[in-house]
Amino acid sequence: MSQNSRESVWAVSKSNIPFYRDGISQGKEEGTKWVQVDGMCDYLSVSISGTVWSIMHDKIYVRSGVTPNNEQGSSWNRVEHQFSVAKLEAGGNCLWVYARDNLMYVRTGMGYHSSNPNRIGTGWKSIQTPTSPTGVTDIALTAQDDLFVLTDDGKLFKRDGCTQNCPEGVNWAKVALPKTGGSGFLGLGSAPQVVQIGGGQEYLWATTDRLKRAPYTHI
């Protein structure tokens, strides 16, 4: 399931059918019904601007025609790439992909704040993962396009220096994880497996193999 600041919610069923939540408004945040969208997808992510990205059979698609008055859009358009997609996440003004070649790819040319905004972008730029050759378990993006990467060995990294002019950033910074419980925290008894950005104040959450969820840092 994916949600953005424009209060649009999309979900994918177990049979790979995409849906969006209709009737979301102030005072009725839960909406009124699920509406099926054409096509199929393995996974999808919605940017803060409302751009919907999806993966299906190792191909990346973007939903065209999505507006506040037409939440479901009109069609899926293929986005060309030369890598095998493992994970995809959309942020405020960017799109990041973790590929099966153990590289991170960021979508370039996404000029959201320019006089001629481009929400789809024009190309891809690759960077090494923070602990290559160690793989990546999960990725997460904040509304401000801060990228967090969780590696297979349970380490968390943040990509520093990401801007519209330099979407790939400049370096990886390791983020410390708590080892014991404290006020407002759950102790992580084993390496985290999933990271999620959420909450009105932008909290980063971790899920372990014990299915505990821990807000371990305030962004």
C-alpha positions as CSV (number, residue, x, y, z in Angstrom):
1,M,0.0,0.0,0.0
2,S,1.2,3.5,-0.8
3,Q,0.0,6.9,0.3
4,N,1.1,10.5,-0.5
5,S,0.6,13.9,0.9
6,R,-2.2,14.7,-1.5
7,E,-4.1,12.0,0.4
8,S,-4.3,9.4,-2.4
9,V,-4.0,5.8,-1.4
10,W,-3.1,2.9,-3.7
11,A,-2.9,-0.8,-3.0
12,V,-2.1,-4.0,-4.8
13,S,-4.1,-7.2,-4.2
14,K,-2.5,-10.7,-3.8
15,S,-3.5,-11.3,-7.4
16,N,-1.5,-8.3,-8.6
17,I,-4.5,-6.0,-9.3
18,P,-4.0,-2.3,-8.5
19,F,-6.7,-0.3,-6.7
20,Y,-7.0,3.3,-5.5
21,R,-9.1,4.5,-2.5
22,D,-12.0,6.7,-3.6
23,G,-13.7,9.4,-1.6
24,I,-10.8,10.5,0.6
25,S,-11.4,14.0,2.0
26,Q,-10.9,16.1,5.1
27,G,-13.0,14.5,7.8
28,K,-13.3,11.2,5.9
29,E,-9.7,10.1,5.6
30,E,-10.6,6.5,5.3
31,G,-12.4,7.2,2.0
32,T,-15.5,5.4,0.8
33,K,-14.6,2.5,-1.5
34,W,-11.8,0.7,-3.4
35,V,-11.8,1.2,-7.2
36,Q,-10.0,-1.3,-9.4
37,V,-7.5,0.1,-11.9
38,D,-6.7,-1.5,-15.3
39,G,-3.5,-3.5,-15.6
40,M,-1.5,-5.5,-13.2
41,C,1.5,-4.9,-11.0
42,D,3.8,-6.6,-8.5
43,Y,4.4,-3.4,-6.5
44,L,3.7,0.3,-6.6
45,S,4.8,3.5,-5.0
46,V,3.2,7.0,-5.0
47,S,5.2,10.2,-4.9
48,I,4.2,13.2,-2.8
49,S,3.0,14.9,-6.0
50,G,0.7,12.0,-6.7
51,T,2.8,10.3,-9.5
52,V,2.1,6.5,-9.4
53,W,5.0,4.2,-10.2
54,S,4.7,0.4,-10.5
55,I,6.7,-2.7,-11.2
56,M,5.4,-5.6,-13.3
57,H,7.4,-8.5,-14.6
58,D,10.7,-6.6,-14.0
59,K,9.4,-3.6,-16.0
60,I,8.8,-0.1,-14.6
61,Y,5.6,1.8,-15.4
62,V,4.3,5.3,-14.6
63,R,0.6,6.1,-14.4
64,S,-0.4,8.9,-16.8
65,G,-3.4,11.2,-16.4
66,V,-3.5,11.2,-12.6
67,T,-5.0,14.5,-11.3
68,P,-7.0,15.5,-8.2
69,N,-10.1,15.1,-10.2
70,N,-9.0,11.8,-11.8
71,E,-7.2,9.8,-9.1
72,Q,-7.1,6.6,-11.2
73,G,-5.4,8.2,-14.2
74,S,-5.8,6.9,-17.8
75,S,-3.0,4.4,-18.7
76,W,0.3,2.8,-17.7
77,N,3.3,4.0,-19.6
78,R,6.5,1.9,-19.8
79,V,9.7,3.6,-18.5
80,E,12.8,2.3,-20.2
81,H,15.7,0.9,-18.1
82,Q,18.5,-1.5,-18.6
83,F,18.6,-3.2,-15.2
84,S,16.7,-5.8,-13.3
85,V,14.4,-4.2,-10.7
86,A,14.4,-5.5,-7.1
87,K,12.9,-2.6,-5.2
88,L,11.4,0.8,-6.1
89,E,10.4,3.8,-4.0
90,A,9.1,7.3,-4.9
91,G,9.7,10.3,-2.6
92,G,8.8,13.9,-2.8
93,N,10.7,14.8,-6.0
94,C,12.6,11.7,-6.9
95,L,12.5,7.9,-7.7
96,W,15.0,5.4,-6.4
97,V,15.5,1.8,-7.5
98,Y,17.6,-1.0,-6.1
99,A,18.5,-3.4,-8.9
100,R,19.6,-7.0,-8.9
101,D,23.1,-6.0,-10.0
102,N,23.5,-4.6,-6.5
103,L,23.5,-1.0,-7.7
104,M,21.2,1.9,-6.7
105,Y,19.6,3.9,-9.5
106,V,18.1,7.3,-9.2
107,R,15.8,8.9,-11.8
108,T,17.2,12.0,-13.3
109,G,15.6,15.0,-14.9
110,M,12.6,15.1,-12.5
111,G,12.2,18.9,-12.3
112,Y,9.2,19.2,-10.0
113,H,9.8,22.8,-9.0
114,S,10.8,24.2,-12.3
115,S,8.7,26.4,-14.5
116,N,8.2,23.3,-16.8
117,P,7.9,20.4,-14.3
118,N,8.8,16.9,-15.4
119,R,7.4,14.3,-13.1
120,I,8.6,11.3,-15.1
121,G,12.3,12.2,-15.6
122,T,14.6,11.6,-18.5
123,G,17.2,9.0,-17.5
124,W,19.0,7.0,-14.8
125,K,22.1,7.4,-12.8
126,S,23.7,4.5,-10.9
127,I,25.7,4.6,-7.6
128,Q,27.2,1.8,-5.4
129,T,25.3,0.5,-2.4
130,P,26.8,1.6,0.9
131,T,28.4,-1.7,1.8
132,S,28.9,-3.3,-1.6
133,P,29.1,-6.3,-2.2
134,T,26.6,-6.7,0.6
135,G,23.0,-6.5,-0.8
136,V,20.1,-4.3,0.2
137,T,17.1,-5.6,2.2
138,D,14.9,-2.5,1.9
139,I,14.8,1.2,0.9
140,A,12.7,4.1,2.2
141,L,12.3,7.8,1.2
142,T,11.0,10.7,3.2
143,A,8.8,13.5,1.8
144,Q,12.0,15.6,1.7
145,D,13.7,12.9,-0.5
146,D,16.0,11.6,2.2
147,L,17.0,8.1,1.2
148,F,17.5,5.4,3.8
149,V,18.9,2.0,2.9
150,L,18.9,-1.1,5.0
151,T,21.6,-3.6,4.1
152,D,21.4,-7.4,4.3
153,D,23.7,-7.4,7.3
154,G,21.3,-5.2,9.3
155,K,23.1,-1.8,8.9
156,L,21.1,1.4,8.1
157,F,22.5,4.2,5.9
158,K,21.3,7.6,4.8
159,R,22.3,9.1,1.5
160,D,23.6,12.7,2.1
161,G,23.7,15.6,-0.4
162,C,20.7,14.7,-2.5
163,T,19.3,17.7,-4.3
164,Q,17.3,18.4,-7.4
165,N,20.6,19.3,-9.2
166,C,22.4,16.3,-7.6
167,P,19.7,13.7,-7.1
168,E,22.3,10.9,-6.6
169,G,23.8,12.7,-3.5
170,V,27.4,12.7,-2.5
171,N,28.0,10.0,0.2
172,W,26.5,7.4,2.5
173,A,26.2,8.1,6.2
174,K,25.7,5.3,8.7
175,V,22.7,5.7,11.0
176,A,23.1,4.1,14.5
177,L,20.4,1.7,15.6
178,P,19.4,1.3,19.3
179,K,20.5,-2.0,20.9
180,T,18.3,-1.8,24.0
181,G,14.8,-0.6,24.8
182,G,14.2,2.9,26.1
183,S,11.5,5.5,26.5
184,G,9.4,5.4,23.4
185,F,11.4,2.6,21.8
186,L,11.2,-1.2,21.4
187,G,14.5,-3.0,21.6
188,L,15.6,-4.6,18.4
189,G,16.4,-8.2,19.3
190,S,17.7,-9.0,15.9
191,A,18.7,-7.3,12.7
192,P,15.8,-5.1,11.2
193,Q,14.3,-6.4,8.0
194,V,12.1,-3.5,6.8
195,V,12.3,0.2,7.1
196,Q,9.3,2.6,6.7
197,I,8.9,6.3,6.8
198,G,5.7,7.4,8.4
199,G,3.9,9.5,11.0
200,G,3.0,13.2,10.9
201,Q,6.4,14.0,12.2
202,E,8.4,11.8,9.9
203,Y,9.5,8.8,12.0
204,L,11.6,6.0,10.7
205,W,10.3,2.6,11.7
206,A,12.1,-0.8,11.7
207,T,10.5,-4.3,11.6
208,T,12.5,-7.3,12.8
209,D,12.0,-11.0,12.1
210,R,10.1,-11.0,15.4
211,L,7.5,-8.7,13.9
212,K,8.3,-5.9,16.3
213,R,8.0,-2.4,15.0
214,A,10.3,0.2,16.5
215,P,10.5,4.0,15.8
216,Y,14.2,4.3,16.3
217,T,14.9,7.8,15.1
218,H,13.1,11.1,14.5
219,I,14.1,12.5,11.1
